[in-house]
């Protein structure tokens, strides 16, 4: 090709570089005769590879050069070639398939060559799979061919070609995937591709013939230049660069090295490697890329090294731990972060990664240098092909003592995982978050869970808002073993003071389990990890056999973080109306200011009509007493929710309209008072002791200040006869009322303090109307004047129309020379169809004009239909016989629009209900109603059937009755002793009399009002308790330490060890021969002694025997028999005649026997707690006694309570006897104490001799 000379510009050192050519494969005369390749363009290559036994034909004598090549074909071809070049087939090729879609039963030849290409790094597969039957694309063919040469020649052809100045022939390079582009450029550079074909066709398939040519040309290409230069440049530190050649350098002075942008101060041959030249440079700029040339030819590049020496190196992954789970065949990336002195750059600092595997026979040691990025992070990625564990050390290359360690656990799949079952990461307070744990190593065993935010934290920083549900939480003892009892709540933590408690998760036979956590206004990120099995013959099913201490290098997996929060799926706003300074409430008007609440769902639509929303009024801005009122939209007083209110807030309940809105008014009698209403939803703790709290969803707006200053204005309202707002009226049946009103600065009706003249401007529409007593003809306007007197707040103008029409009205007014601005115009519409259904009481019957007035509205009877209790009445005159004032009628329309009058039965009044009832004394019942109570009810109207005989007897009537607001207080004869009733008293009965009504409504409204049971109040018991403690003394185990002197065994043989402990049952010495070998030192001797002693059941049943460095420590197991016992452990004298026949060893540190040092045991004393109880002082029905027992110190935490029923008048001794019985029935108490009683004193004696304090309290 035209630019060939440039493509093959090679570097040659002073001594000629040896030509590095792959073993050439050329056609030979003995090539097999294949029937279908004669004249084929690939004939030469096919014959050469067949003769070299790299490729073969089919049994029928054909080669099938046009057959598409599969991935398994390529694996076998490349594998055979690699074997021919010195690679060997691994011994575990069949037993350990390198790809996940192969098994040991797969084709043996394929398994063998798959292992060769995989282990050589030539064929990586797709996501761990070989996909043997798939066709291989041309771009993937290019990749594996280049990898093969890189492996065989220990070069990087891609880097070398990238450093050369050449014009490529391939025009469709951009079609290839990024990884393949550099490989295709290599084939192009060495003319392995066909120079006369412009397109490489990366996505196309490869035939057998094409691959034969590619492989043949590849292995016959001259890669000498790449071998001499590629990968030979390496920065050692900030002023040293090494250049390595393929041959020894004879005359370094003749070589002209240069580094662009960096002074080369010296060049010398490395003393330990004649092929390496060491360049001394000026200080390099960290992370800057430099190019090294020799005689103007580019050798390679390197990145400048930072001269800073790190003060700290830390390995940590994104979760902050130092543990990685590696999947065989997939890369793991280890991150190391450096810390440097203030002002120094973190970039370009060399960090060495040292990786040592626990199976050096299959996984080699790795040591690689990486350089930090701008954030001071260096990374190294690698993989393994065998299950094993790596110990990784990352250290500052310039100072190996600055280092950090980690572990990588390799397996075919992740060994421990935790995944979300509950997908949400933000969970509503109180709900559960569920995770699934899977472990392949501890099926039927345990794994452990910590919260990352609770690791290594000060006690006051422990997050206790997230707790575990369903799994046990254990504190760890000093050996890391889980023990019963918790130091804190049901959550894990590891404090800086050394305390640690963990969640123990029991796995099923499949290694699975769920982890369930819950919380309130808190977050946690669980980490599940493996504990260590410890002890002799440990069982993974026994929790006590684990060391569960959390370590950052333990095999572990991190879960997603969960946040528990109040999840708000709705909108709540409140908006103040009018002006801030509101008029006070007095006899001239309510004054006050309106607020509007809007309550919407998550989709922005209003909540359903009638949904409750609350308003909290802070009390700090209000004067004492009942000076404040909250009014609803109809200006009715909203009752205070006394049971929900506190000293800080008054709480009111309101209901939304169809648009999800609430309009209310705040009023106050005293000037200088102020309020800022808070709209809220009780969604944080609906059943909590404080109804309104800071975490409830809430909204507030402007403050309202109450003032005596009133700014008068005027307004015009359009209402019906009952003063309800209405705009459409029934012509001939309903009157429209235009009400002119004086209002204050916030539009609230206010009585006039001066006489005011009001002029109504009335304009009729298409029909005639009557305004007051004046007729206004169609399309005419008339003014009508009314006088609003002092003390009045409004004046009305009534308008009637007999035919459909409209009427437009506005009003002006003046007082004492001041004229108010005209009001807005209001329009009333009279129609024939507005009446559909009216029910009400008849107040007047005008037989002359045929007019009946219902609910204050006149209706025309002429031409209507008449019914009496649903029965037709033929004529109007006959209807008059039934229709009188006070009757209840319904007015409807028939299909023709004609009015239908029907005299019906008036509906029963709505009962006034009891909202609360309670016994307040032995003879008193207090009942609270939903309506106002008559202040002077009659006592004889009320009775209780105490004896339940169905008859009210004379002593069962109330003896006194009084009313106040909504409360009725009744007194009965003391003989009934209400407070000693069981749970409820019988229903209260009420008999209406003419002497007076109970409520402000009709007496019949309360005949069913007393069906609510009356709860009996219980008096406080008044019992107190005082405790005294006698501290226990902890028992101590009997021990003997046999210290082996420093020395070595000079003659192998037996030593004699003797053990005796009288009170532990070993009354005669047990003599044990211990075989030692030549040059055993004191530590080896101690270990062998412990081993031999542990072989005797007679000893291991009574003692724990361990070797600790050069000491043998023997500890008795039974504390109860240890007091004043001497434990003897000796090594006999070699010269002792009793042992000369078997004492054959000679230890240069033992000349006349060794005696162990014994420490006497101690049984200890038991802690005793005395609790003295006082008499019951409460009267009537007494609340039960709650006795709480809490320990501090000791091996077991007791935190429990019992409930004891007591009676009025019982003595302290009687109370103590009941407490003893209840304590003995408690399993926790029974397991830890002996309980006795003497008089009023209950004594708790600990069952374990140890230092412990017990506190007893009562509630």
MIVEX-742510 format. One record per residue (C-alpha): x, y, z; residue in three letters. Coordinates in steps of 0.05 Angstrom, whole numbers, plus 5000, padded with zeros to 4 digits. Layout:
N
XYZALA;...
***
This chain:
1259
500050005000UNK;502250724988UNK;504150885060UNK;507550235075UNK;514350525093UNK;511150945148UNK;507250355176UNK;513549955186UNK;518050485217UNK;521250095274UNK;525950275331UNK;532749955329UNK;537650055387UNK;545250115380UNK;545749365379UNK;541149085326UNK;534648855356UNK;533348125347UNK;527647975300UNK;521847685340UNK;517747285292UNK;512446785311UNK;514046085291UNK;512446115217UNK;507645625188UNK;508545535114UNK;505745035064UNK;509744385058UNK;509443825008UNK;506343355057UNK;500043765067UNK;493643345067UNK;489843335003UNK;483143665013UNK;478243594957UNK;474744264960UNK;480444774968UNK;484044724901UNK;484145424871UNK;480845734932UNK;483646414952UNK;485146135021UNK;488545484996UNK;495645685018UNK;493545865088UNK;489145245097UNK;494744765074UNK;499845095121UNK;495245055182UNK;493144335166UNK;500344115161UNK;501844465227UNK;496044075258UNK;492844735279UNK;486844625234UNK;483844005202UNK;478743795150UNK;472543375155UNK;472442605153UNK;469742625082UNK;476142955057UNK;473243655051UNK;475044295088UNK;468644695074UNK;472145365068UNK;465645745059UNK;462445455121UNK;461145995175UNK;465745945235UNK;462845845305UNK;465746085371UNK;467445365391UNK;471445295325UNK;475545915343UNK;476845665414UNK;479545005388UNK;483845325333UNK;487045845379UNK;487745335435UNK;491544855390UNK;496145415367UNK;497545645438UNK;499244925458UNK;503944885398UNK;507445515426UNK;508645225495UNK;502045315532UNK;499444695567UNK;492544425578UNK;490644535652UNK;489643905693UNK;482844155717UNK;480344335647UNK;474743825651UNK;473043855725UNK;473044615727UNK;469744885664UNK;471945595650UNK;465145825622UNK;458545795658UNK;454845465599UNK;459744875597UNK;459544285644UNK;464343715658UNK;460143295611UNK;461343765552UNK;465843565494UNK;472743415525UNK;476743745469UNK;472544375475UNK;473444385551UNK;480944305545UNK;482144855494UNK;476945305528UNK;481245265590UNK;487545425550UNK;484746055517UNK;481046295580UNK;487146215626UNK;491446565574UNK;486547155573UNK;485347065498UNK;477946885500UNK;473647205555UNK;466746985533UNK;460247375539UNK;458047515610UNK;461746875632UNK;458746445577UNK;462246135517UNK;456046095471UNK;459645545433UNK;454545475377UNK;454046215360UNK;457546485299UNK;463546935312UNK;463547635283UNK;469547925246UNK;470548455300UNK;470947925355UNK;475647515311UNK;480248125308UNK;480048195384UNK;482047475399UNK;487647455346UNK;490848075375UNK;490047815447UNK;493547175426UNK;499647555400UNK;499748015461UNK;499847395505UNK;505247025466UNK;509847625458UNK;508247985523UNK;506748615485UNK;500949095473UNK;500049145398UNK;494449645408UNK;498850135446UNK;504550045397UNK;500250165335UNK;497050765369UNK;503951075376UNK;505550995302UNK;504151505248UNK;500451145192UNK;494251225149UNK;489550645156UNK;486050295099UNK;479750075136UNK;474150575122UNK;468450275164UNK;472250275230UNK;466850705264UNK;461850135253UNK;465749685301UNK;464649685376UNK;469750105415UNK;473649505442UNK;474649225372UNK;476949855337UNK;484149835364UNK;484649085346UNK;482249215275UNK;487449775269UNK;492849275289UNK;490748795233UNK;490549385185UNK;497449635207UNK;500748955195UNK;496948835129UNK;493448235159UNK;487148535129UNK;486748575054UNK;489549265035UNK;485449274971UNK;478749205008UNK;476449855039UNK;471249575088UNK;472849075142UNK;465448915155UNK;466048865232UNK;459048595244UNK;459548055190UNK;460947325201UNK;467446955186UNK;468246335143UNK;473145775157UNK;477245975097UNK;477546705117UNK;479646535188UNK;485146075162UNK;488046665123UNK;487447145181UNK;490746655229UNK;496146465179UNK;497947195165UNK;497747365239UNK;502646835261UNK;507346995204UNK;507447755215UNK;513648105243UNK;511948415310UNK;519248565328UNK;518249315332UNK;512549245381UNK;516548745423UNK;522349235427UNK;518349835449UNK;511349715472UNK;510049715546UNK;517349875563UNK;516550575593UNK;514950635667UNK;515351205717UNK;518350955782UNK;517751605822UNK;517352355811UNK;524552385783UNK;525851675756UNK;523451335692UNK;525450635669UNK;525750415595UNK;526249665583UNK;528749355518UNK;528348655491UNK;535948585492UNK;541548815537UNK;543849535526UNK;551349545510UNK;552850285503UNK;547850735539UNK;551951355524UNK;550551265450UNK;542951295462UNK;539651985456UNK;533551975501UNK;528752555505UNK;522252685542UNK;517853235514UNK;516853775566UNK;521453455617UNK;529053495625UNK;532852835623UNK;538752935670UNK;542052265665UNK;541451575633UNK;544550935661UNK;543650185655UNK;540049875715UNK;545049475756UNK;540248895766UNK;537648875694UNK;542049015633UNK;535849095589UNK;533249685629UNK;535650405624UNK;534350865684UNK;532851585665UNK;533652125719UNK;528952705704UNK;527053375731UNK;520953365777UNK;514953095739UNK;508153415740UNK;503252945772UNK;498552575724UNK;501352935663UNK;502552485603UNK;509752495578UNK;512552185514UNK;519451845514UNK;523451835448UNK;530051535427UNK;533551855368UNK;526952185352UNK;523051525351UNK;517251465401UNK;518350925453UNK;512151015495UNK;508751465544UNK;507951515620UNK;504151945669UNK;507952395716UNK;508552165788UNK;506752605847UNK;512552695895UNK;507952735955UNK;508452156005UNK;501551976031UNK;500352006106UNK;494751496100UNK;492150986051UNK;485150716059UNK;481850156020UNK;474350236018UNK;468850095969UNK;462750535957UNK;459650276022UNK;465950446062UNK;467949736079UNK;474049326060UNK;470648696035UNK;469048485964UNK;465347895935UNK;468447675870UNK;465047235818UNK;470046775783UNK;471647045714UNK;468947745728UNK;473148325749UNK;473348625818UNK;475749335827UNK;479449515891UNK;479550255909UNK;484950575952UNK;484451295974UNK;490451695998UNK;491052256048UNK;496552766040UNK;499053366079UNK;495154016072UNK;496754376008UNK;499353765971UNK;496053485908UNK;492852805912UNK;493552655838UNK;498952195808UNK;501251865871UNK;503551135860UNK;499950615901UNK;502049885900UNK;496749345904UNK;499448695934UNK;494548105926UNK;496047445960UNK;491346855952UNK;490046316005UNK;491145795950UNK;497845955919UNK;497645315878UNK;492045575834UNK;492246325841UNK;498746705834UNK;500847295876UNK;499547975843UNK;503248625853UNK;501349225811UNK;502449965815UNK;496850445801UNK;496551205804UNK;491551635839UNK;486652085803UNK;485052805821UNK;480952555881UNK;486752155908UNK;483651485888UNK;487750925856UNK;484150315829UNK;486249615809UNK;481749115773UNK;483048375766UNK;479647695767UNK;480846985791UNK;478746315762UNK;478545895825UNK;474445945889UNK;478946245942UNK;480246855985UNK;485147425970UNK;488547856023UNK;489548525990UNK;494449046015UNK;494849735984UNK;500850146005UNK;504350785986UNK;509550555935UNK;514551035965UNK;512950836037UNK;510350126047UNK;508850246121UNK;503050686099UNK;498050156080UNK;491049876085UNK;488349176079UNK;482048846050UNK;479348166030UNK;476347905965UNK;472147285969UNK;471846905903UNK;466446405883UNK;462146215823UNK;456746695848UNK;455747185904UNK;455946795969UNK;451847286010UNK;446447765984UNK;441048206012UNK;435648495967UNK;429348915974UNK;422648565980UNK;419349225997UNK;421349645938UNK;420250325969UNK;426350646000UNK;422151166037UNK;417050816081UNK;411351106122UNK;412951166196UNK;410950526232UNK;410650106169UNK;415549536154UNK;421249486104UNK;422748766084UNK;429348496057UNK;431047796033UNK;437747496055UNK;441046926016UNK;447346556040UNK;450645966006UNK;455445836063UNK;450945816125UNK;444645436105UNK;440845246169UNK;445645706206UNK;446246436224UNK;448547076192UNK;448747746227UNK;446348446211UNK;448949126232UNK;446849836212UNK;452550196178UNK;450650856211UNK;451250526280UNK;458250256271UNK;463850556313UNK;459551136340UNK;459351486407UNK;453551246451UNK;449751906444UNK;450151846368UNK;446851156363UNK;440751156318UNK;435150816357UNK;429351016312UNK;429750386269UNK;428549716302UNK;428348996279UNK;421848586277UNK;421847826284UNK;429347706291UNK;433047706357UNK;437948246378UNK;443848026421UNK;449348366458UNK;456248076447UNK;460947866502UNK;468347996502UNK;469447396457UNK;464447646406UNK;459347096424UNK;451947296423UNK;448747256492UNK;441747346517UNK;439648046537UNK;440648716504UNK;444649316525UNK;439949796489UNK;433549726449UNK;431649266392UNK;436949536344UNK;444249376329UNK;450249826343UNK;457649816357UNK;459750386403UNK;466550716411UNK;466450476483UNK;466649746462UNK;459449536471UNK;456449166411UNK;449748846396UNK;447648526331UNK;441648226296UNK;442147476291UNK;438447206229UNK;436846466227UNK;437146186156UNK;432845616129UNK;435344986093UNK;436045396029UNK;440145936063UNK;434446436060UNK;431146896111UNK;427547556114UNK;429848166152UNK;424248626174UNK;425549316202UNK;420849876224UNK;421850576249UNK;419551286258UNK;423051906231UNK;429651536223UNK;433751176171UNK;438350566169UNK;442650186120UNK;443149446139UNK;449549056125UNK;449148296130UNK;455647936145UNK;458447256162UNK;460747106233UNK;466446636250UNK;465245936277UNK;469645836338UNK;471245296388UNK;472144546382UNK;467444226332UNK;463044836324UNK;456044766296UNK;453245306250UNK;446245156278UNK;448545366348UNK;448546116358UNK;453346056416UNK;458745776370UNK;459546436331UNK;464147026339UNK;459247546312UNK;463748156319UNK;462948606258UNK;469248706216UNK;470049136155UNK;473648556121UNK;468348026137UNK;464547726078UNK;458648196075UNK;453248506032UNK;449949186037UNK;442549316031UNK;439249946005UNK;438250486056UNK;431150556083UNK;428251206109UNK;422151216154UNK;418451866148UNK;411652156148UNK;409452036076UNK;404652586057UNK;400152415998UNK;395753016002UNK;395953776002UNK;393854236058UNK;393754996055UNK;390655556096UNK;389656266072UNK;387756876114UNK;382257316084UNK;381458066092UNK;386058496135UNK;390458326194UNK;387358796245UNK;380458496260UNK;374858816301UNK;373558516370UNK;367158136384UNK;361958526424UNK;354558686424UNK;355359056358UNK;357958456320UNK;362257836319UNK;368158186287UNK;373957726271UNK;377157486207UNK;375956916159UNK;380956366140UNK;380055856084UNK;383055156086UNK;384054756022UNK;385053996029UNK;386953595967UNK;389052885950UNK;395552665917UNK;392652785848UNK;390753505866UNK;383353345869UNK;379353555931UNK;378153055986UNK;371152785997UNK;365853236026UNK;365453166102UNK;372852986111UNK;375353216179UNK;380753736184UNK;383154036250UNK;384854736271UNK;389654876329UNK;389455566361UNK;395655736402UNK;393455976471UNK;399456416484UNK;396257006446UNK;389556966482UNK;387157266547UNK;384756796601UNK;377556586602UNK;372656446546UNK;374357056504UNK;375756676439UNK;370856336392UNK;371555976326UNK;365556026279UNK;363855596219UNK;361555846151UNK;354455936177UNK;357256356235UNK;355455806285UNK;360155686344UNK;364655076335UNK;365454686399UNK;372354626431UNK;375153906429UNK;376953926503UNK;379553206503UNK;384353366447UNK;386554056470UNK;392554226515UNK;394754826554UNK;398555056492UNK;393354936439UNK;385754946432UNK;383554436381UNK;377354466337UNK;374653966286UNK;371654206220UNK;368953856157UNK;370554006085UNK;365454206032UNK;364753875964UNK;370754275939UNK;375154025996UNK;374954706029UNK;373354966099UNK;371655696115UNK;371855916188UNK;372256546228UNK;376556716289UNK;373657216339UNK;375857486406UNK;372957966457UNK;379358286482UNK;383458786444UNK;390958626440UNK;389457876434UNK;392257536373UNK;391856856339UNK;395356486283UNK;390955876266UNK;394355226246UNK;390654746201UNK;393054036213UNK;391753306201UNK;392752826259UNK;397152376216UNK;403452296259UNK;400951966323UNK;393451886315UNK;392951516381UNK;398551866418UNK;397952236483UNK;398852906448UNK;393752976393UNK;397053556358UNK;404653546351UNK;410053846308UNK;410353246261UNK;403053276241UNK;401853536170UNK;400154266181UNK;399654946150UNK;399055656176UNK;398456356148UNK;398057076172UNK;397057276245UNK;390557626264UNK;390758196315UNK;384258396350UNK;382859146359UNK;377359606384UNK;378160026321UNK;372659896271UNK;372760126199UNK;365560106173UNK;363859896103UNK;357559636070UNK;355459006033UNK;349358735999UNK;347158006007UNK;341857625968UNK;338457106013UNK;331856736022UNK;326856806077UNK;331256416125UNK;337256856110UNK;340856316072UNK;344456526009UNK;340356395946UNK;340156685875UNK;334456315840UNK;327356345865UNK;320556045847UNK;316256575815UNK;309856645855UNK;312456225911UNK;318956485939UNK;321157185958UNK;328157445945UNK;331057866001UNK;336458385988UNK;339758506055UNK;343859136062UNK;348859046118UNK;353959476153UNK;360359086159UNK;367159186192UNK;373959186158UNK;373558436146UNK;366458416119UNK;363258196184UNK;356358476200UNK;356759056250UNK;351159446284UNK;350660186267UNK;353160676318UNK;349361236280UNK;342961266241UNK;344161076168UNK;339761216107UNK;339960666055UNK;337560745984UNK;336160125942UNK;336560185866UNK;331859655837UNK;331559485763UNK;326358985736UNK;327658525678UNK;322458245630UNK;317058155684UNK;313758595735UNK;316258545806UNK;314158805875UNK;319759125916UNK;317259225987UNK;310359525975UNK;312159845908UNK;311059575839UNK;316759615789UNK;314559505717UNK;318659105667UNK;325159445645UNK;324260015695UNK;328560245754UNK;326060525820UNK;329560765883UNK;326960555951UNK;329560856016UNK;329960506083UNK;332760746150UNK;337860336189UNK;337360546262UNK;342760556316UNK;343859846342UNK;341559526277UNK;346359176231UNK;341959086169UNK;335859306132UNK;332258866082UNK;328358976017UNK;323758395998UNK;322458275924UNK;316957825895UNK;315257635824UNK;309257245798UNK;312457095730UNK;319456915708UNK;324057525708UNK;330457805736UNK;331758375784UNK;338158775792UNK;339459135858UNK;344959555888UNK;344960015949UNK;348260655974UNK;348060956044UNK;350261546085UNK;350861736158UNK;352562396191UNK;355162696127UNK;359062076106UNK;356961706043UNK;358960976035UNK;360960735966UNK;355460375927UNK;355259625938UNK;356159135883UNK;350058965841UNK;346558305855UNK;341657955809UNK;335957515831UNK;332657045781UNK;325456835786UNK;323656195748UNK;318055695740UNK;322555095754UNK;326755265815UNK;322054905864UNK;322854155863UNK;321653945935UNK;320054375996UNK;318354116066UNK;316354566123UNK;311454816174UNK;305355236155UNK;305555916190UNK;299656266155UNK;293656086111UNK;290456656070UNK;283956346044UNK;281857006011UNK;287757015963UNK;289156265964UNK;296156365993UNK;299555906043UNK;306056106077UNK;311055536089UNK;317855666122UNK;316256416115UNK;315156376039UNK;308256486007UNK;305755965957UNK;299656015911UNK;294555465924UNK;290055625865UNK;290255095810UNK;294654615850UNK;293653875870UNK;291853735943UNK;293453125985UNK;292452956059UNK;297152416083UNK;297752206010UNK;290052175999UNK;287352625945UNK;282853215968UNK;278253415910UNK;277454175922UNK;281254755953UNK;275554886001UNK;275754166025UNK;283354236032UNK;282354836077UNK;278954366127UNK;285654006137UNK;290554576125UNK;291854996187UNK;297755366217UNK;302654876249UNK;301354326199UNK;307454016164UNK;306953996088UNK;311153806028UNK;310854185963UNK;312953855898UNK;311553895823UNK;308253385779UNK;310353205708UNK;306553815681UNK;309954295728UNK;303654385771UNK;304754465847UNK;302753885892UNK;301254035966UNK;301253436014UNK;299853486089UNK;304752976121UNK;307152766190UNK;312653206217UNK;319352836223UNK;321652626292UNK;326753126320UNK;334052916320UNK;335952626388UNK;340952986429UNK;346152466447UNK;350452316506UNK;357852416487UNK;360952206553UNK;359051926621UNK;363251816683UNK;362651656757UNK;366052226794UNK;364552016866UNK;361151466905UNK;354351806894UNK;355452236832UNK;354652126757UNK;356852656706UNK;353752616637UNK;356053046577UNK;351153196520UNK;352053436449UNK;347354016463UNK;346554546517UNK;343554316583UNK;338154686622UNK;341755006682UNK;336154776730UNK;333854066712UNK;329053676757UNK;332453126797UNK;326252686799UNK;326552606724UNK;332752166729UNK;333551466757UNK;337950846753UNK;335250136760UNK;340749936808UNK;337849256828UNK;335949086756UNK;328848876773UNK;325849286717UNK;322349766765UNK;324750446788UNK;324150456863UNK;323951076907UNK;331251056928UNK;333550976855UNK;331651686834UNK;336852236835UNK;336952656897UNK;339953256862UNK;341153506791UNK;344854096763UNK;346654326693UNK;352554726666UNK;353854826592UNK;353454126563UNK;354453756629UNK;349053456674UNK;351153256745UNK;346652766783UNK;347152556856UNK;344251896882UNK;343551586950UNK;350251366978UNK;347550676992UNK;348650506919UNK;356150666924UNK;357150786850UNK;364750756850UNK;364750026874UNK;360649786815UNK;364049286771UNK;365149576701UNK;358849976685UNK;352650206721UNK;345750066689UNK;343150536636UNK;340751196661UNK;333251326652UNK;329951996638UNK;322552176646UNK;320252836615UNK;315553246659UNK;311953896651UNK;316154186707UNK;321854336660UNK;325954066603UNK;332953786609UNK;335654106546UNK;334454736507UNK;330754306455UNK;324353926465UNK;324453416522UNK;322552846474UNK;329252936442UNK;332852606500UNK;328552006516UNK;333751546485UNK;339751956504UNK;342151536563UNK;344050886530UNK;351451016537UNK;354550586592UNK;357750966650UNK;365050786662UNK;367150706734UNK;373251126753UNK;378550776795UNK;382151126851UNK;389751156857UNK;392450606902UNK;397351046939UNK;402350486951UNK;409750656954UNK;415950216959UNK;422950316986UNK;428749856971UNK;435449677002UNK;440949276968UNK;446548826992UNK;451548776935UNK;453848086914UNK;460947856905UNK;462747526839UNK;465146806841UNK;472146676816UNK;474546046782UNK;480245626810UNK;486145676763UNK;493345426756UNK;498445696707UNK;504245246689UNK;509645686658UNK;514745326614UNK;521745616623UNK;525345876562UNK;529245326529UNK;529244766477UNK;528644006477UNK;535643716470UNK;533442986474UNK;526742756446UNK;522342336490UNK;516942406544UNK;515642916599UNK;511142756657UNK;505643256675UNK;501743166740UNK;494843476758UNK;491143446824UNK;485243836854UNK;482143546917UNK;475443906920UNK;474443856845UNK;474543106852UNK;481642956831UNK;484342726897UNK;490042316869UNK;494942606818UNK;493642436746UNK;500342346711UNK;500442466636UNK;506542316592UNK;507642856539UNK;511942676478UNK;516543236455UNK;521343266396UNK;528243536385UNK;528844296388UNK;521744416412UNK;521745086447UNK;517645296507UNK;511545486465UNK;511444826428UNK;512144456495UNK;506344856525UNK;501944696465UNK;503443956469UNK;502043926543UNK;495244256533UNK;493643776476UNK;495243156517UNK;491443386579UNK;485343536535UNK;485242816511UNK;483042576581UNK;475542616593UNK;476742586667UNK;480243256661UNK;476143606606UNK;469643466644UNK;472343866703UNK;477344356673UNK;478444816614UNK;485644726590UNK;488945206541UNK;495945386518UNK;497446126521UNK;504246266490UNK;509045896538UNK;503745796592UNK;498945226604UNK;492745506639UNK;488045016675UNK;481345306699UNK;476144916740UNK;469144926710UNK;465144836774UNK;465445486814UNK;461245196870UNK;466844726892UNK;472645206886UNK;473045586951UNK;479745476985UNK;481544916937UNK;488744846913UNK;489844616842UNK;496644296829UNK;499744236760UNK;507044016758UNK;512343756711UNK;516143206746UNK;523743226759UNK;527542826707UNK;531542496763UNK;525342286802UNK;526141536811UNK;518641436803UNK;518741686732UNK;525741516705UNK;523040936664UNK;518541386623UNK;521642076633UNK;526342046574UNK;526142766548UNK;531543276563UNK;529444006562UNK;535044506574UNK;530344976610UNK;527944436660UNK;533044156708UNK;529143966770UNK;521743986752UNK;516844566746UNK;510944726791UNK;505045126768UNK;502445746803UNK;495445636833UNK;490046166846UNK;484745946895UNK;477445996873UNK;471846366907UNK;464546156911UNK;462446886918UNK;456147156951UNK;449147286925UNK;446247986918UNK;439948116961UNK;434648646950UNK;429248817002UNK;423049196980UNK;418349487034UNK;411149637011UNK;406350127045UNK;398750087057UNK;393550217003UNK;390950917015UNK;386050966956UNK;378550886968UNK;373050566927UNK;375350176866UNK;382950216868UNK;387450196807UNK;392049596803UNK;399249626826UNK;404749576773UNK;411349316802UNK;417549416758UNK;424149036768UNK;430449296735UNK;437749066743UNK;444349396730UNK;450849016724UNK;451248256725UNK;451047756668UNK;443547796655UNK;439448416644UNK;432648386678UNK;427548906657UNK;420548666671UNK;414248846709UNK;408148506740UNK;401148766753UNK;398048646822UNK;390648776839UNK;389749096907UNK;383649316947UNK;382249946987UNK;384649877059UNK;389649307048UNK;395949337091UNK;403149337067UNK;403748607087UNK;397648417046UNK;400448796987UNK;407348466995UNK;404247766996UNK;400647906930UNK;407048206900UNK;410947566919UNK;405847126884UNK;405947556821UNK;413647576819UNK;414246826826UNK;409446736768UNK;413947156723UNK;418746706683UNK;424347216681UNK;424147346756UNK;423646596772UNK;429846456728UNK;434146976763UNK;431647056835UNK;429146686896UNK;423047086922UNK;421047096996UNK;416447537038UNK;416447747110UNK;411048227132UNK;411148817085UNK;418148637058UNK;419148256994UNK;426247976986UNK;429547816919UNK;435847396924UNK;440047316861UNK;441446596838UNK;448346756810UNK;454047016853UNK;456047666820UNK;455948416830UNK;448948646812UNK;444049186835UNK;436449096831UNK;431549676832UNK;424149576848UNK;419150136834UNK;411450186832UNK;406650556788UNK;
***
